[in-house]
Amino acid sequence: MRVLVAIASTYGATAEIGEAIAVELRQGGHHVEVRPVEAVGRLDPYDGVVLGSAVYIGRILTSARQFAARLAEEFAPRPVWVFASGMKSVTPYPLGAAFTSPVQPPYFGGRYTIFGGVVDRSKLGTAERSLIGFVGATHSDERDFDLIAAWSGEVSVRMNAYTARRRAGETRSIATPG
Ligand SMILES: Cc1cc2nc3c(=O)[nH]c(=O)nc-3n(C[C@H](O)[C@H](O)[C@H](O)COP(=O)(O)O)c2cc1C
């Protein structure tokens, strides 16, 4: 499948998770592009999407929410997987009901996750340093790349299964028109 990994990231930690996901998906036989959400043009070249966003002050980034709205309008019924990156001790479930309720495509229910992220104090300005104290985040890299690889492997298999089902459906409708 042609898969877009669309990323909303302020300091690059989520973008690196996106690259790790792309490696796994490519190993599963998919053709993968990783792009910042702001740089994604048309969606129709893709068969599936992975959307990832960093969490700031309890919410995924605005650019990710705007991109999700585009997916709902332009992309259904193709498959979409969503992940967030943040400090689990701070925001265990940041994606919100719009993403997590197990509804029909484009969002595949139960497949949303949050991966541990990064807080690097050396990259932050004074205001953000105060904010991490306020939200309770500490300087650390909580990313677990084995967990990310395992999740990506599952996404890869499910994307292939989705394509196979869709192809079988297309074949059936060609064989029995109307
Ligand atoms: C100012 C600030 C606020 C944050 N707020 C939250 C938060 O509310 N919940 C959370 O889980 N993580 C929070 N984080 C952690 C980041 O979301 C996490 O480090 C993420 O991996 C950063 O991704 P990025 O480098 O792609 O921007 C915060 C980090 C900063 C700097």
The ligand as a Tripos MOL2 file, in Angstrom:
@<TRIPOS>MOLECULE
LIG
   31    33     1     0     0
SMALL
NO_CHARGES

@<TRIPOS>ATOM
      1 C1          5.6830   23.1060   27.2290 C.3       1 LIG1
      2 C2          5.4380   21.6340   27.1390 C.ar      1 LIG1
      3 C3          4.1980   21.1220   27.5230 C.ar      1 LIG1
      4 C4          3.9530   19.7480   27.4700 C.ar      1 LIG1
      5 N1          2.7320   19.2850   27.8470 N.ar      1 LIG1
      6 C5          2.4970   17.9530   27.8250 C.ar      1 LIG1
      7 C6          1.2360   17.4450   28.2460 C.ar      1 LIG1
      8 O1          0.3380   18.1750   28.6460 O.2       1 LIG1
      9 N2          1.0390   16.1040   28.1880 N.ar      1 LIG1
     10 C7          2.0090   15.2510   27.7690 C.ar      1 LIG1
     11 O2          1.7610   14.0580   27.7640 O.2       1 LIG1
     12 N3          3.2190   15.6960   27.3410 N.ar      1 LIG1
     13 C8          3.4780   17.0260   27.3780 C.ar      1 LIG1
     14 N4          4.6820   17.5060   26.9490 N.ar      1 LIG1
     15 C9          5.6580   16.5480   26.4330 C.3       1 LIG1
     16 C10         5.7280   16.5460   24.8940 C.3       1 LIG1
     17 O3          4.5390   16.4020   24.2660 O.3       1 LIG1
     18 C11         6.6250   15.4010   24.4270 C.3       1 LIG1
     19 O4          7.8330   15.6580   24.9530 O.3       1 LIG1
     20 C12         6.6760   15.2100   22.9260 C.3       1 LIG1
     21 O5          7.3860   14.0070   22.6630 O.3       1 LIG1
     22 C13         7.3450   16.3420   22.1710 C.3       1 LIG1
     23 O6          7.2780   16.0650   20.8090 O.3       1 LIG1
     24 P1          7.9530   16.9580   19.6800 P.3       1 LIG1
     25 O7          9.4440   16.9740   19.9670 O.co2     1 LIG1
     26 O8          7.6460   16.1990   18.4310 O.co2     1 LIG1
     27 O9          7.3360   18.2960   19.6990 O.co2     1 LIG1
     28 C14         4.9590   18.8550   27.0180 C.ar      1 LIG1
     29 C15         6.2060   19.3710   26.6130 C.ar      1 LIG1
     30 C16         6.4530   20.7400   26.6800 C.ar      1 LIG1
     31 C17         7.7910   21.2720   26.2480 C.3       1 LIG1
@<TRIPOS>BOND
     1     1     2 1
     2     2     3 ar
     3     2    30 ar
     4     3     4 ar
     5     4     5 ar
     6     4    28 ar
     7     5     6 ar
     8     6     7 ar
     9     6    13 1
    10     7     8 2
    11     7     9 ar
    12     9    10 ar
    13    10    11 2
    14    10    12 ar
    15    12    13 ar
    16    13    14 ar
    17    14    15 1
    18    14    28 ar
    19    15    16 1
    20    16    17 1
    21    16    18 1
    22    18    19 1
    23    18    20 1
    24    20    21 1
    25    20    22 1
    26    22    23 1
    27    23    24 1
    28    24    25 2
    29    24    26 1
    30    24    27 1
    31    28    29 ar
    32    29    30 ar
    33    30    31 1
@<TRIPOS>SUBSTRUCTURE
     1 LIG1         1 GROUP 0 **** ****
